[in-house]
Amino acid sequence: MNEVRMMLQMEEKLQQNQLHFHFFDGKKFKTTVIGILLRTPLTKEDVTKTSLLAEVLKNGCTLYPSKQAVAIKTEEMYGSIFDVSILKKGDEQILFFYFEFIKCNEDLLEEGIQFLLDMQKPYAPNNEFPQDVMEREKRFLRKKIQGRKDNKKEYAKIRCLEEMCQGEAFGVYAEGYEEDLEHINGKNLYQHYQKIRKKASIEVLFMGEEDQKKIAEKKLKSLEMLEADLWTLPHMNPKMQTGKKKEIKEVMPVAQSRLCIGFTTGIAPHSREIPSLLVLSELLGGSSSSLLFEEMREKEGLCYYVNSFLYRLKGILFVQAGIEADCYDKAIDITENLLQKLQKEKVSDQRLETAKEGLLNYFAQFTDSQTAQMDFAIDEYLAGTNWSQKRFMKKIERVSAEDICKISQNVQLDTIYFLQAEER
């Protein structure tokens, strides 16, 4: 019996595909876009290494061993665009290779794909990234991490999420931590990249012509490792609701104070209630016709800005506002009172339709952007729903006042973070 179970487990492992190919019809666009996503667990131990990798990998490959050589090659391909960056999606940190080039014949398509494949083999003599590259990119990343305080609005949001998700993957800062940089060298970073290549699930996104799909898929399949030993990636589960409230205040020399409020909803990213939750966020603070904007800014004059949005993959509803320090209590009271009102009373038909129209217009804009379409699709894939944009918009259209009242019952205040201006 144990032997049978072991054989089944081995067979299941062999059947795992490391690479998944996603095609997008790009006939309306003038360029072809290819994205390669290497999906890794978001952990405090590896986050800085992976973030640094994104910078180091731009410095060339075996065939094009410098940034200059890469730039010359991309220019030869009619000014194509190549980049490597980090994406944070739920509890995953994703190493994202992006390549965009002009639509072309089959030969140029294959040349472009081959260039992207070549860039997966970084320039690392003796299995070690060059010291000058390491020093330069570590300096760059250090400044980037230190600079997170420069944008106070973004900094307050990051700090709120760190406090809200303390000890959880989603609370890890995806750009990494300055204190980790001193422990990273060319050798252990190269070893980390090899580990990612072997253990990461790979999503390949191809937006181009239908008749080039098979060529692209065949060539890009070579990214798959024969001896892959894949990470078991965390399920996209919502942040757990504790029923406890955190309140954090931090004082800095800022022109205006920043208030961030994180709410848990317990709604999973694959839930049918996601469209209702999005409409709720839009009603609350998604536009200048939202409840928070009208009440907090126009009526009470408490804030410079206020808005709300949803971290769908974690089921977190987020409110942020720029206020004077003495408006702190009143701003929180207004936010809580508006949510309680949504829980008890049906929203008017006119307000509901305005909110849905705002969301529908937002999603309709995706048809004019290759990156927006691909980002939407990968979120759907990670959420496990795989809804098309058209189907998603239909679901938004069907959200009712009763749905809003019902979904708002799930919203619980979890964390208040206040970046307070120093007293003058």
PEVENSUL-V979610 format. One record per run of one state. SS is the DSSP state (H for helix, E for strand, L for the rest). FROM is the first residue (numbers start at 1). TO is the last residue. If there is no record, write none. Layout:
ss=SS from=FROM to=TO
ss=SS from=FROM to=TO
//
This chain:
ss=L from=1 to=1
ss=H from=2 to=15
ss=L from=16 to=18
ss=E from=19 to=25
ss=L from=26 to=30
ss=E from=31 to=41
ss=L from=42 to=46
ss=H from=47 to=59
ss=L from=60 to=60
ss=E from=61 to=61
ss=L from=62 to=66
ss=H from=67 to=76
ss=L from=77 to=80
ss=E from=81 to=89
ss=L from=90 to=91
ss=E from=92 to=102
ss=L from=103 to=105
ss=H from=106 to=118
ss=L from=119 to=121
ss=E from=122 to=122
ss=L from=123 to=124
ss=H from=125 to=127
ss=L from=128 to=130
ss=H from=131 to=149
ss=L from=150 to=151
ss=H from=152 to=164
ss=L from=165 to=168
ss=H from=169 to=171
ss=L from=172 to=177
ss=H from=178 to=183
ss=L from=184 to=185
ss=H from=186 to=199
ss=L from=200 to=200
ss=E from=201 to=208
ss=L from=209 to=209
ss=H from=210 to=223
ss=L from=224 to=245
ss=E from=246 to=252
ss=L from=253 to=256
ss=E from=257 to=264
ss=L from=265 to=273
ss=H from=274 to=285
ss=L from=286 to=290
ss=H from=291 to=299
ss=L from=300 to=302
ss=E from=303 to=311
ss=H from=312 to=314
ss=L from=315 to=315
ss=E from=316 to=323
ss=L from=324 to=324
ss=H from=325 to=344
ss=L from=345 to=348
ss=H from=349 to=368
ss=L from=369 to=369
ss=H from=370 to=383
ss=L from=384 to=388
ss=H from=389 to=397
ss=L from=398 to=400
ss=H from=401 to=408
ss=L from=409 to=411
ss=E from=412 to=421
ss=L from=422 to=424
//
